[in-house]
Amino acid sequence: MLVYRVFAHDPEAGPGASGHPDHVYSPAQGFSRLDNPASYTTWYFGQTPEVAIGESFGDLAVWSEDMFETPWLRAGRRVLGVFDIPDDTPLLDLDDARSLLDRSLRPTQVVTRVRAVSQAWALSMFQEQRHGRRCWDGVRWWSYQRPHWTVLGLWHEPTSPPRYRFVEAQRLSREHPAVVSARASLQKAWH
């Protein structure tokens, strides 16, 4: 299954370095919805390119080419990363009422921006086991920006290989189809 995320890309960056497709900025782990850095690293993806763009830039009042710039990376720029995850990756679907009911969760607890709440249920789901093995490699839920958009969070433990494979980086601009689509959906002005 192809999934998408926006990241700061430097074509000269080596594995693990800032700007490389496998880099996650560690100091930021702990501030997002599913984060529990003492137990795992979280990789966030959109199910479509439009979702990745909307989730990355949706809180900006006005969009411009500047939002793609990465002044901290000499040769860098934000790109749309295309990644492949196995189709059989066990993802808990939080858009399924049974999944919420089984965990005594309300939809408002899923989309809350109170991180202590969302991180608590994320850790609980990460720890769910069946036959001595973790049940889930991540979760999928609806976007805060647009409920019809699907967002995925994959959990990665430092001792295991990643569940994703980098496919390509697409240069972002005002004309990129995913930017055009997300901008229209979110009704963002361009400066």
C-alpha positions in Angstrom: 0.0 0.0 0.0 1.4 3.4 -0.9 1.3 6.1 1.8 2.5 9.6 1.8 4.2 12.1 4.1 5.7 15.6 3.7 9.3 15.8 4.9 12.4 18.0 4.7 14.5 16.4 2.0 18.2 16.9 1.2 19.3 14.7 -1.6 22.8 14.7 -0.2 21.8 13.5 3.3 23.0 10.0 4.4 20.9 7.4 6.2 19.6 8.7 9.5 20.7 12.3 8.8 18.4 15.3 8.7 17.0 15.4 5.2 17.1 11.7 4.5 13.8 9.8 4.0 14.4 7.6 7.0 15.0 10.6 9.4 12.5 11.5 12.1 13.4 14.6 14.1 13.7 13.1 17.6 13.2 16.2 19.7 9.7 16.6 18.1 8.7 13.0 19.1 6.4 13.4 22.1 4.4 16.4 20.8 2.1 14.6 18.3 -1.1 12.6 18.6 0.3 9.0 18.9 3.8 9.8 20.3 5.3 7.8 23.2 9.1 8.1 22.5 10.0 6.0 25.5 8.3 3.0 23.8 8.4 3.7 20.1 8.9 6.3 17.3 5.8 7.3 15.3 5.8 7.7 11.6 2.7 9.7 10.3 1.4 9.2 6.8 -1.6 10.2 4.7 -3.5 7.6 2.8 -3.4 9.9 -0.2 -1.0 12.7 -1.3 -3.7 15.3 -0.6 -4.0 14.1 3.0 -0.3 14.4 3.6 -0.3 18.0 2.2 -3.4 19.0 4.2 -2.1 17.5 7.4 1.3 19.2 7.0 0.1 22.7 6.1 -3.5 22.8 7.1 -3.0 25.0 10.2 -1.3 27.7 8.1 -3.7 30.6 7.4 -2.2 31.4 4.0 -0.1 29.2 1.8 2.9 30.2 -0.3 6.0 28.7 -1.8 7.8 29.6 1.4 6.1 26.7 3.2 8.2 24.3 1.1 11.6 25.9 2.1 13.9 24.4 4.6 16.6 27.0 5.4 18.2 24.7 8.0 19.1 22.3 5.2 21.6 23.8 2.7 20.3 21.7 -0.3 16.9 20.9 1.2 13.3 21.5 0.5 10.0 19.9 1.7 8.9 17.2 -0.6 6.0 14.7 -0.8 7.5 11.4 0.1 5.9 8.3 -1.3 6.4 5.2 0.9 5.3 1.6 0.5 4.0 -0.4 3.5 3.0 -4.1 3.3 -0.7 -4.5 2.6 -1.0 -6.9 5.5 0.4 -4.4 8.1 -1.9 -4.7 11.1 -3.5 -1.3 11.6 -6.2 -0.7 14.1 -9.0 1.2 12.3 -10.3 3.9 14.6 -13.0 4.8 12.1 -14.6 1.5 12.9 -17.2 1.8 15.8 -16.4 -1.6 17.1 -12.7 -0.7 17.6 -13.8 2.3 19.6 -16.4 0.4 21.6 -14.0 -2.4 22.4 -11.6 0.2 24.0 -14.3 2.4 25.6 -13.2 5.4 23.4 -15.3 8.2 22.0 -14.6 9.8 18.6 -13.8 13.0 20.4 -11.0 11.3 22.3 -9.5 10.2 19.0 -9.4 13.7 17.4 -8.7 15.6 20.6 -5.7 17.9 20.5 -5.0 17.2 24.1 -1.9 15.1 23.7 -2.0 13.5 27.1 -5.4 11.9 26.1 -4.4 10.7 22.6 -1.0 9.5 23.7 -2.5 7.4 26.5 -4.9 5.5 24.2 -2.1 5.1 21.6 0.3 3.5 24.2 -2.5 1.2 25.3 -3.1 0.1 21.7 0.6 -0.3 21.1 0.7 -2.6 24.1 -2.2 -4.8 23.1 -1.1 -8.4 22.6 -2.4 -11.7 21.3 -0.5 -14.9 21.8 2.5 -13.0 23.1 2.8 -10.7 20.1 1.8 -7.1 19.6 -1.6 -6.9 17.8 -1.0 -3.7 15.9 1.8 -1.9 14.0 -0.1 1.3 14.1 -3.5 2.9 13.8 -5.6 4.7 11.1 -8.1 7.4 11.9 -9.8 10.4 10.3 -8.1 13.7 9.9 -8.7 16.7 12.1 -8.6 18.9 9.0 -11.1 16.9 7.0 -13.0 13.9 8.4 -13.0 12.1 5.0 -9.2 12.1 4.9 -7.5 9.0 6.4 -4.3 9.4 8.5 -2.0 6.5 9.5 0.4 6.3 12.3 3.0 3.5 12.3 4.9 2.6 15.4 8.6 1.8 15.0 10.6 0.2 17.8 14.4 0.8 17.6 15.2 -2.9 17.6 13.0 -3.8 14.7 13.3 -3.1 11.0 11.0 -0.3 9.6 7.6 -1.4 8.1 7.9 1.1 5.3 10.1 1.4 2.2 10.9 4.7 0.6 9.7 4.9 -3.0 10.3 8.5 -4.2 10.4 12.2 -3.3 8.2 14.5 -5.3 9.0 18.2 -5.5 6.3 20.4 -4.1 5.0 23.6 -5.6 1.8 25.5 -6.1 1.1 23.4 -9.2 1.6 20.0 -7.6 -1.7 18.1 -8.0 -1.8 17.2 -4.2 -1.2 20.9 -3.2 -3.9 22.0 -5.6 -6.3 19.5 -4.3 -5.6 20.1 -0.6 -5.6 23.8 -1.0 -9.1 23.7 -2.7 -10.4 21.3 0.0 -9.2 23.5 2.8 -10.0 26.7 1.0 -6.6 28.2 1.5 -5.5 31.5 0.0 -2.2 31.6 -1.8 0.3 34.5 -1.3 
